[in-house]
Amino acid sequence: MMRVAVVDRKRCNPKRCNHGCRNFCPRVRAGDDTVVVRKIAEIDESTCIGCGICVKKCPYGAISVVNLPEKLEGSCTHSYGKNAFRLFRFPIPKFNKVVGIIGQNGIGKTTSVNILSGSIKPNLGKDEADEREIIEFFKGSEAQAYFERLYGGGIKVAVKPQYVDKLPTLYKGTVKELLSKSGGDVETIAKDLDIVEVLDRELNNLSGGELQRVAIAATVLKDADVYFFDEVSSYLDIWQRLNVARFIRDLLKEGKLIFVVEHDLIILDYLTDLIYINYGRPGVYGVVSQPMASPKAINTYISGYLRDENIRFRDYPLKFSQVSREEMERGTLTTWSKLKKELGEFVLEVDAGELKTNEIVGVIGANATGKTTFAQMLAGVIKPDKGGVSNPVTVSYKPQYITIPGKTEVQVLVKGAGKNILASLGIDRLMERKVEELSGGELQRVAIAECLAKDADVYLLDEPSAHLDVEQRVIVAKVIKDHVKLKEASAVVIDHDLMLVDYLAERLLVFRGEAAKSGLGSDPFSVKDGMNMLLRELDITFRRDEETNRPRVNKKDSVKDREQKSSGNYYG
């Protein structure tokens, strides 16, 4: 049995505790220095017996001790130091394939990308490893040849980072100036990614979706052999996601190697040929599975069981069963007459509609067609120019872009949230942290909890899936559904992850129009009618996976695609 002991440096606080991890350790009482407390606690894994007492005694939840199978011994690819995160095994590069990596946040996906790109040299679990040792470690595998070429200068790489919102702080200037530095045909790439109109804009004047597409363009314009895309769907609407997926796949025609880290399962399935599953415990350790064909890999990840390796990495399957959408007798919570709002050159019109009690309405549509503006009118943040919202209701609003003072402690924000919400979202372990210390996914979960902590008739959440991994998205959906039922309230959820919307919504509002110029919002449709309208405009069809019931995109012009289009049933 192999033992891993990890101490979270952000949580460990020896100045404010009684050092229970050391004082109650059986090995320390027997005379060993298994636990030593300096600036933080340090655990000697070679003498640790894995009793778990230190884990239970730590008041801050800073210690994790995990027993791993012996077969992982000797397969540590990289360690971030003593009592820190470790990555076992490695995704092997496959040329002429789009290779995906799926797994929870904090489980080593980005570490794999950084190693493959050469920005991190794997230390093989030691203090340091030189290039010769690394190549020898992978001897006999495809990785050996890859690292020989990488370290010998025979492979050029380009990486699209995960957090594109940091781009304006790293580069000052216009989009065209940035893209021109990468070389290549800027005009053609800009046209392919629909960013021609923003070429002369400063980066700090771009939306999240525009920044994402600019980052993708800057990456592809580089003359590289291997391209890495870390979370390509964030901030993009479904049109843009599908367009980017097609655009990335076209790189295969040039014989490139492509790695993609992505949490939108519909896009990951549509985009990739092979997928590696990363499993383990976030912040503690990660293990890379053997590669599988994309549909099999996604279904395996959903099930939580790696049959070929006989590993159960989750105690339960992720369930994507649809909510009950039978017509029920529900009272009307609030109504709105036909709304109109002009914001500069942009004009939004929304058909009259109503929100019923104890229901969840999904809102879908292209970016910049007025979804957030409608949400703000419903929340009372802005007033419509024509029409209005009747039956005043209390609205708790989580905005798309979260702006909270950095010094604010989490426990202040989520005061009033139930224990179930805090535990389910993993916020009970973040209570004393400050907002500025949180990752994008942690901040998103805190903002969701803050929204649900308030007493309200309507909970309005704008893009709650951003920066969340697959498991967190399923958990968030369940938390929202349970909270609406408990409070006998209603929820309106705006999101571009169609799997999340499919799982969550009982009715749909569909927004259409011309980005940044005009928007038209429908009254609430049934989910089937709303999805059919959306998918018809996208010119794609969905079928249900027989094993997991998740929606999947049919290949264009396949037998299934043609059958569904001819019958008008785009949403299978």
Secondary structure, DSSP 8 states (H G I E B T S, - for coil): -EEEEEE-TTT--GGGS--HHHHT-HHHHTT--SEEESSSEEE-TTT-----HHHHH-TT--EEEEEE-GGGTT-EEEE-STTS-EEES-----TTSEEEEE--TTSSHHHHHHHHHTSS---TTSS---HHHHHHHTTTSHHHHHHHHHHTT---EEEE-S-GGGHHHH--SBHHHHHHHH-S-HHHHHHHTT-GGGTTSBGGG--HHHHHHHHHHHHHTS--SEEEEE-S-TT--HHHHHHHHHHHHGGGGGT-EEEEE---HHHHHHH-SEEEEEEEETTTEEEE---EEHHHHHHHHHHTEETTTTEE-SSS---------------EEEEE--EEEEETTEEEEE--EEEETT-EEEEEE-TTSSHHHHHHHHHTSS--SB--B-S---EEEE-SS----TT-BHHHHTTT--HHHHHHTT-TTSTT-BGGG--HHHHHHHHHHHHHHS--SEEEEE-TTTT--HHHHHHHHHHHHHHHHHHT-EEEEE-S-HHHHHHH-SEEEEEEEETTTEEEE---EEHHHHHHHHHHHHT--EEE-TTT--EEE--TT-HHHHHHHHHT--B-
